[in-house]
Amino acid sequence: MNKQPSDAGSQSSAGVVFEPITRTDGLPNKVRSQLLQMIAAGQLAPGDRLKPERELASELEVSRNVVREAIRSLVDANVLESRQGAGVFVASLHVESLIEPLELVLALEKATLHSLAQARLAIEPGIAALAAQHASDEDLEALEALIEESGASAPEDSEGLRAIDIELHARVVRMTDNPFLARIMESIGQLARSSRDFTNSMPRMRTAAHADHERIVAALRARDPEAARAAMADHLKHVERTLAEVAMEQATGEGLEEQPAGGERSR
């Protein structure tokens, strides 16, 4: 799969032999699966042009509509690229574009805020540990500037503090220099917007988040992966615990007593 994408005159897949598809349910998925397997095996590389629909349908022993549906799904997933008047080609297969549908997948799952908090808890501590290993002086200075800005912000500035929160977590992800993690967290971050809106609505949570973020940045400054992992895990456990408390409040109809700003951290 080391070939580079090219224009309409690039190598054709004419020499590739496709296996007939058995006539059972889910034919488009079977065609899709075979195409993906061939791409993964290097039989079809970035820039290769697929055979015309008619030829594919004949070799696979399915209808052209089945082939068309399978190809359309792979085009939508950025695995194949349709070029007007030229045909269908294997796309560049860049990591960022292949992971792009993840946001839609997560959205269709209708994940709850609690589930999102659990997802972050499963992923972000490891991200923090990696960030501690790759942190540059420039990265650390930027994080410390965000902490300083957060500390200087008025407690009632929920919008400003939310923006700082988003940027801080996003920068930690970028520090890993890992495009898979960056794209995954971008998708989760967009879905978690309502969670941040909620946590920023409570002053005690905004204050507690600042303390959590200070601890995370201190661990990153020390370039201590395990301390960074623990600090991020504690921070996200506070988020998960608070969301669980709110769910209980809504279920019982009882209000939670607002704690002092230095109390339970929960953002």
N, C-alpha and C positions, 0 to 999 in steps of 0.2 A: 504493500500500500504506500510505496514511496513516490509514486508518480505524482506530479504536480497537476492541478487542474489546468485545462487548456480550452481553447475555443472550439467552434463547431468542427474544425478539421482534426480534432484529436483522435486518438486510437479508438476503434470500434470494438464492441464485444462480440463480433461476428464469430470468433473462434471458440467462444464459451458455449458449452453444451448444457442445456437445462434439462432437469428431470421432469417427466410427466407428473402432474398433480392428480392424486387419487380423488375420485368424485364423491366427496363427503361434504358435510356442512363446513362453513368457514373457508371456502376456497380462496377468497382474497387474502385472508390471513396466512394461508399456506404459501401462496405466491410471495407475499411480503416476507415471510420467514426465510424462504429459499434465497431471495435476493439479498437479505441481510447476511445470511450465512456466507454467501459468495463474496460479499464485500469484506466481511471479517476475515475470510481466508485469503484475501488478496487476489481472487480470481477476477474481481471487478475493482478497479482502482479509481481514485479521484480523477475526473476528466474523461473517463471511458464513456462512450456512447452506447446505450442499450440498443438491442435490435428493435425493429419496428414492432408495434403491438401485434400485428398479424402473425409475424414469425414467432414471437414469444407465446402467443396463444396456441399456435400449432404445436410447438415443442412441449409446452406444458400440458397440452390437451385440455384446455379450458377455453371459455369464451373470451372474446376481446373485452367485454364489459368487466370480467373478473380481473384481467390484467390491468385494465384502466383504473379500477378501484384500488388495487394494490399499489400501483405506481403513484396515484394521487395521495395516498396516505403517507408514502415515503417522501413525496415532495413537500407535504405539509410539515413533516418532521425534519426537513432540511437535510435529508439523506440523499435525495435525488433532486436534480434541477431540470426544469422543463424550459427549453429555449425555443421561442417561437420560430418555426420554419426550419429548425436544425435537429430537433429531437430531444430525447431525455438523456441526461448525463449523470454520472455519479458526482455528487457535490464535493466541496473541499473537505468536508468532514472535520471542520474545526470544532474543538470541544465546546466553545461558547455557543455555537449555533445548534449543536446537537442537543444540548441540555435545555434549550429555550422552551420546549413544550412543558417542562416540569411545572411551571407556574400554573398552567391550565390544568394539569393533572391534579395538583394539590387543591386547586379551587373546586374542581368537580367533586372532590372527596368531602367537601363541606366541613373541613376540620374545625373543631372548636378551639377557642382560645386556650383551653387547658391542653389540648393535644398539641397545639403549636408550641406551648411552653415546654412540653415534654420533648418535642423534636429539637428545640434549641438546646435543651439540657443534654441531649444525646450527642450533639454535634459541636457546639461552641466551646466547651472546655478543651477539646482536642485542638480546635483552631487556635485558642489562646496559647496552648503549649507550643504549637508550631510557630506562632508569631514570636514567642520569646526567643526561639532559636534563630529566627531570621531578622529580628528587629534591627533597623539601622538607627543611627543617631538622629537622622531627620525624622523618621517615623516617631520616635520617642518624644522628640521636641514637639511635634504636632499633637500628640496625645496629651502631653502635659499642658499645652496651650488650651486644649479643649476642657481639661479639668479646671484650669484657672478661670476660664470663661464661665464654666458651670457654677463655680463657687461664687463668682461675682454677680451672677444673675439674680434678679429678684425672685423670691419663691413663687410669686403669682405669674411669672412669665412662663406659662406652660408650653407655649409654642416654641419659644427659644430653647428651652431645656429639652424638648422633644427632638429638635433639630440637632442639638449637641449629642444627644443619646444615639441617634441614627448614625451620625458621622463617626462617632467613637467606635461603635461596633463595626461599621463598614471598613474603617481603617485597619482595625485588628485583622479582619479577614484578608484585606489586601496585602498585609504584611506576610502572610503565608506564601505568597507568590504561587498559589495553586488555583488554576482557572476553574476546576471542578467545584471546589469549595466556594469560590467567589460567586459562581452562577447559582449554586444551590442556595446560598444564604441570601442572594438578591431576591430569589423567588419567595423564600420564607419571610424575608423582611417586608416585602410588599403585602403579603397576606397578614402579617402581624401588625399592620398599621392600626387596626381597631384596638388591639391590645395596648399599644403605646398610647393611643388617645385616652384610654381608660386610666392607665396608671398615672399619666400626667395630670389627670383631673384631681388628684388627691395630693395636697402639699406634703404630707408625711412621706409619701412614696417618692416624690421628687427629691427630698432631702436624703432619704435613705439610699437612693440610686447614686447620688453623688459620692457617698461614702464607699459604696461598692466599687464604683468606677475608680476611685482613688487607689483602692487595694489592687485592682487589676493592673492599673498602669504602673504601680510600684513594683509588682512582680515582673512585668515586662521590662522595666528599667533595669532590674537586677538580672535580666536574662535568665530567669529561673523557670523552666518549663513546668515543673510540678506545682510550684507556687501559683503560676498563672492559671494552670488548669483548675486548681482548687478554688482560687478567687472567682473565676468565671462560673464554676459550678455552684458555689454558694450564692452568687448573684442571681442565677437563674432558678435556683431552688426557692429563693425569696419570691420571684415572679410566680412560680407554680403554686406556692403555698397561698399567696394572696388571691390568685384566681380561684383556687379551691374554696377559700373562705367566702369570697363573693358569691360563688355558686351556691354555697350553703345558705348564705343570707337570703338569696333570691328564692331558694326552695322553702325556707322556713318563714320568710317574711319578717325576720328579725334584722335589725340594723347592727352593723359592727361598730363598736366604739372606736372613735378615731384616736390613735395613739400619738404620743408626743413625737416631735420630729426626729428625736434620737432613738426611737423605739424600733420595732421590727422592720427590718429592711425588706423591701418588697417590689422592687421595680422589675 
